[in-house]
Amino acid sequence: MKRTIMNIKMNTINRVMMYCCFIVVAFLSSAQEIDVERMARDLKIAEDILGTLSEQDSRIFYNDNIESNYVPDYGVIFTIPMKPFVFKSTGSGRVAYSTSGSGVTIIDSRVKRDAKERRDKEGDANVIVDIDPDDEEEIKVDESEIMEEMEAETREQIEIFLADYADLIGQLKPSDRIVVQTKSRNEVYIFNSRGSNKSSAGMSAQVLKSDITSYKQGKLTRDEFMGKIEFSEEGEEVAKDIELFATIFSRLYEPDLSSTYYLSSRRIAYNKLKNMGVTFSLKFYSSTSDGGIHTIRTTGESGLTQEERDEKINAMYPDFEKSFKENLLDYGRTIKSLDANEMLIFKVRLTECRGCEMPDEIKVTVKMKTLQDYDKGALSKNKALEQISISRS
């Protein structure tokens, strides 16, 4: 009898404990839900702040075209596009100019910043000659110093943003990262009179949300916080398997192989980011037009009006999304150089379709662990497909 009563009590206790566990799990799950509108608002404000900081050096950045991207289980990535920039040195003086037409000030190593500058006008570019042409024998061009100066200015702007403003982005977990990167593979060159040139592809910086919180709470000094920011040069050599995957994927979406939309170029732009993975940028098309008459290249249908073309293109979207996920699953597992916790992210701009239900853009995300488990047979195809995330806008 006593044993029966004890069993009843134990069962009751176990049920209560299980009930409490369910409540905790439910609470944690709800706490991790992201308010999409609030996140979009926070990122927009952060973009504007970065743009304002970048205005201090408009010779380098397009401060009105900053992009942001929230990646679940990783954090936030900001991308600042860089202008094409050229510095040219000659035997009779140094001339600096930007191909975007904005003025650029470069100070010669002999002439300090308080030197008087003479401005001339040459075509669409503002030209600054900052030394006396008669002093040819004293001219010394230090391209590395100029590049270091530009990079130092960029670092300073990023540090100010991360230290003073990045905490305005709410809803991030302590383990999330805030990343600021200048757009990779930019045309930034230095030419000198010896016929050689140097290029810079930009940089990236990242810091943990927990470090920002510690700094704001006074647990880290400003210098200590700055030491937590990880800077890295962009444009390092990418593993061959990623380049091969990009080549395979672009081939799959040429008009002769795709049954839906197609890519106009065989080269897919991508960017590898430390601890995150690889982001691919793609723009899809669907048809050509001649005098208002449309031809869908992947199906060969021709003689279509705008309305007929849009109806057919809109109807293709579900098949496009399904095949995109399947292709990603089949060929993404060929990538071996990324860790299981890294991701493949595809930022996809879709073909134009007026008044259609299909989205204008989608973002496709998959963790390498999903691809690795599928490759080993530890995950079925259907389960793996379910773990590929698609957000539409």
N, C-alpha and C positions, 0 to 999 in steps of 0.2 A: 504493500500500500504506500509506504513511504517512498519507495523507488518510483512508483507511478506518479506521485505528486511531484517528485524531483524532476522527472522527465517532462511533465507538463510545464513546470517552471522554466526548465532549460529551453524547451521548444518556444515558449513565450518570449524569453529573452532573445533567442536567436532571431525570431520573427521581428522583434523590435529593432535589433541591431541591423538586420537586413533592410528594414524600412528606413532607418536612419541613413544607411549607405546609399539607398536609392535617392533620398532627398539631397544628400551631399553631391552625388553625381549629377543629378538634375540641375542643382544650383550652379555647379562648376560649368556645366555645358551651356547653360543660359548666359553665364558670365562671360563666356568666350565668344558669344555671338557678336558680330561686328555690325554696327549701325552704318550701313553703306552711305547714306546721305551725309551723315556727320563726318565720316572719313573723307568723302569727296570734298566737303567744305574745308576741313582742316588742311587737306593737301593743296587746295586752291590758294588758301591764305599763305601757306608755306612757299608755293611757287612764286607768289607776288613778292614775298620777302627776299627770296633768292634773286629775283629779277631786279629788285631795287639795289641789292648789294652789287650785282653784276654791272649796273649802270656806271659804277665807278671806273670800270675798265671796258667800255663799250667797243674798244678796238678789237677785243678778243671774242666776246660772247654776244650771241643773239639773246638779250635778256628778256625779250617778250615772247619767247618760244620754248620755255622750260617745260619739260614733261615730268610727270610723277606717276608712280605705279605702286599700288599696294599688293604685296605678295603674301598670302596667308602662310603662317609658320616660318616666315623669313623676316618680313619687315617692309620698309618703304624705300624705293629707289627713285632718286631725282636725277634727271639728265639735263645738262646744260649744253646746248649746241654751240660749237665753236665756229667762228667765222674763218673762211679761207684767209690766210695771212702770209705775207711775203716780206722778208727783209733782204735788201740787196746792198752789197758794198762794192765800191769801185776804187780805182787807184787815185782818183782826185777828190774823193769825199765819200760820205756815207749817206745813202738815201734809203729811207724806210717808207713803205706804203702798204696799204691794205687793199686787196682786190675787191673788197666790198665798198671801197670808196671812202671809208672813214679815216680821219687823220691818225697818224701813229707817231709817237715821240720816242726816239731812241737816242740816248746820250752817249757820246764817244767816251772811251775810257780816260782820255786826257782832259776832257771838258766836264766839269762837275755840273750838278743839276741846276745850279744857279746861273749857268751860262746863258747868254742871250741867244735866242733862236731866230732864224730867218725862215719865213714860210713863203713858198712859191706855189704855184698851181700848175699841175701837169695832167692834162686830160681830166678824168673823173676822180683822180686820186690826189689827196693832199700830200705834198712832198715837203720834207723837212731836211734841210742841210744844216748840220749843227757844228761844222768846223770850217776853218778857213781853207779854201782850195789851194792857197799858195803854200801851205804847210804839208805838202805831199809826203815828204820824208818822215814826218812824225806820225803818220796815220797808222793806227794799230787796231785791227778789227778782232774782237773776241766774241765769236758767235755763241759759244757756250755760256758766256756771262749773260748775254741777252736772253737766251732761252731760260736760264736759271732765274732771271729777274721776273720774267713773265710767269713762270711756274710758282715762284714765291708769292706773287700777288694773288694767283688763283688759290693757293693753299690758305692764305690769310682770310680770304672771303669765305671759303668753306668752313674754316675753323670758327669764325664769328657766327655763322649760321648754326652750326652744330651746338656750340656752347650757349648761345643766347636765345635761339628761337626754335630749335627742333623739338623742345619739350611741349610746344603748342599742339603737336600732333597727338591726339588722345587715342585711347583704346589699344595701344601697343603693349605687348607683353614685355616683361623685363629681358627676356632672351631675344627679342626682336632687334633688328639692326636698322639704323638710318644710314642710307648710302647716298652720297652725292658724287656723280661722275660727269666728267666732260665727255662729250660724244666722241667715240673712238674713231680711228682712221680719218682724222681730219687733215685737210691739206694745209699744214703749217710748215713752212719751209724757210730756211735761211740759205741764201746763195752768197758766195764770196768770190773775190777776184781770181782765186786759184781754180775755179771751176767746180769745186766740190759743194755739197749742200748737206744740211742736217734737217731732220724732220722730227716733229713731236706729235704723238698720237693722243695726248691728253692723259688724264689721271683719274683715280677714284679714291674716295675716302669713306670709311665706315666706322661707326661706333655703336656700342650696345645701348639700348634704351636704359638698362640698369645703371650704366655709367653716367648717363645724363641725369638720371634721378639722384644719384649719389652726389653729383656736382651741385645740383640745385639745392640739395639738403645740407650743403656745407661739409659733406664727408670727404670731398676731394677739392684740393685747391685748383685754381685755373690751370696752372702749369701741369699738375697731375692729370687733370682731365685731358689736356692737349696730348699728353703722352699716351692716352688710351685710344686716340684716333689712329686708325691704321690707314696709311697712304700707300698706294701702289701705282705703278706706271701702267697705263693701258697699252694695248697693242702688243703684248708679249706673244711669242709664238704659240699658236693654238695646236692642241694635239691633232694628229692626222685623222684620228677616227671621227672627230667632230667635223672637220672639213669634208671628210668622205660622206658623212651622214647628210650634210648640207647639200652636197652634190647629188646624192641619191634622191633626196626629197624634192629638189628642184626638177630633176628629171621626171619624177612621177607626175608632176603637174605641168608638163608641156602639153600642148593641144592634142598630140597624137596618142598620149597615154591617158590623160584625164577624161572623164565622162561628164564633168561638171564645169568648174572654173579652171583657169590656167594662169601661170606666172608669165610675165613678159620677159624676164631675165633668168638666165641659168645660174646666176650667182645670188644666193640668199645672204642678206646682211645679218651678222650675228655678233654678239659681244659676250665674252666670258667674264664673269665677276666672281671674285674670290668668295668661297664659302656658300655661294648661291647656286651656281651652275651656268647655264648658257641661255641667253635670250635671243630669239630669232625674230626678225621683222620681215613680213611678207605682204605684198600687195597683189591681189588677184583681179583678173579681168575675165570677161565672158564672151565678148562679141566685137565685131568691127562694123563700121557704118559707112555707107556710101550714098550720099544724097538722101539721108533719112531712111534708107532701106538697110536692115540689119542682118548680119550673118553670125550665127553662134558657131564659133570655131571648133569646139570640142565635139559637137554633134553633126556639124555640116549643114544644119538647117539655114536656109537663106530666104531672101525676099520677105523678111518679116517687118511689120510696122513696129513703132516704138512700143505700143500697147501689147502686141503679140510677143515681142522680145521680152518685155518685163514680166509678163505672165509666166513664160517658160523659165526665165532665170530665177524667179521667186520659187517656183516649184522644185528647182534643183537643190535648194539649200539643205533640206534634211539629208539628202544623199551625200552632199559635200561634207557635212559635219560628221556623218557616220564614217565615210571613207577616210577622212582626215585622221580621226581617232585610230582607225584600224592601221593605217599606214604608219602612224607614230608608234603604235605598239609593235608592229612587225619590224620596223627598221631602226627605231630608237634603241632597241636592245643591242645593236651593234656597237654602241658607245661604251667603251670600257675604262676610259680615263677619268670619269667622274665618280665621286663617292656616292654611297647609297642615300645620304641625306641631301644631296644636291638635286637640282631640278632642271628640267627643260621647259622653257616658257616661250610660247609663240604669240606674238602680237600681230594679228591678222586684220588687214583692211580688205574688205570684200568689194566685189564689183558693184558699180552703181546700179541701183534699181529704184526707179521713181515710185513713191507711194506704196512700196512693197512691205510685207510683214517681216522679211528677213532682216537681220541686224546689219548695221553699217560696219561694225568691228566686233571681233571676238578675241578673247584671250584664252589660250589653251595651256594648261599646266599639268605636268606629271612629274612625280618624284622618280628618281633613278631606281629606288628600291622596288617600285612597282614593275619597272621594265626588267630589272635583274631577277625578281621572283618569277615573272612570267617566262623569262628565258630559261630558268632552271626547272620549270614545270611545277613550281610551288604555288602558282596562282593560275586559275583557269582564265581563258580569254575573256569571258563575260565579267568575271570579278575584276580583272585588270582594266577592262574598258570602263567599268564603274568608277575606278580610281583616277581616271583622267578628267580633270575639272575644266569646264567651259563656262566662261562668263560672257554675256552678250550685251552690246550697247549700240 
